[in-house]
Amino acid sequence: MVLRILASLGFLVSILYFPFWLSVILAFGMALYFSIFWEAVVLFLLSDLLFGVPGAGLGGATYISFTISALGLIALEYFKKKLKFYPK
């Protein structure tokens, strides 16, 4: 539990101060390591609220990373159940 809290705080620092691509890599790794990492979805929503601008190519959508992270977490949890080496 302590490891998950420290990882969430480290991910918050990543969202606020590090480049976006590094935050995406950290979120993917943490979602693989922890059972259901909803913190990534919430922190990507925070990222969109703080730094998000409407995307011109996406019809003015603002919450792009939030939507992609939510769908990605759902897909990753589905695929983790299908893997033989991942505990259920």
N, C-alpha and C positions, 0 to 999 in steps of 0.2 A: 504494500500500500504506500509505503514511504517512497519507493522507487517510482511509482506512478505519479505521485504528487511532484516529486523533483523533476521528472520528465515533462510534466505539464508546465511547470514553471520555466524550464529550459526552453520549451517550445514557445511559450509566451514571449520570452526574450528574443527568440528567433523571429517570430512574427513582427515584433516591433523594431528590431535593429538590423537584422541580417537580410540579404537579398531573398527575393521571393522563391527562387529556384531551390535555395538551401532549405527553406521552410517546407517546401513540397517533399523533398527527399527525406527530411526528418519525420514528417507526418506519415509518409509511407512506411518507413522503418518502424515507427512506434505503433502504427496500426497492425503491422505484422507481429510485433512482439507482444502487445497487450491484447486482451480478449476483444473488447469493443471500445475503440478509442474515440468516443464522442467528443472529447476535448478538441480534437483536430477540427471537427466541423464547427464547433462554437468559436474557436480561435480564428478560423478562416472567415467566419461571419464578422468577427471583430476587425479583421484585416480589410474586408470589403467596406465596412462602415467607416474605417479611418482613412483608407487610401484608395478606395475604389472609385473609378470614374466610369460613366456609361460608355460601353464599347460601341463604336460606330458600325462595325461589321456584324454585330449581334443584335441589332434592332434596339439599341439603347439599354441593354441589360446591364445592371450594376452589380448584382450579386453572383458573378461568374464563378469565382473560386469557391464560394460557399456551396453553390449548386453542384459543381464538379466534385468537391470533397464529400458531400453527402452521398451522391451516387457512387463515387469510388469506394467509400466505406461499406456501403451495402453490398457492392459487387465483391469486394475483398473478403468480407465475412462469408459470403456464399462460397467463394473459391477456397477459403481456408477449411471449410467443412469437407470439401472434396479431396483435399490433400491427404495422403496416407500418413505422412510423417508428422503432421500437425495434430496435437491432442484435441479431442473433441470437448 
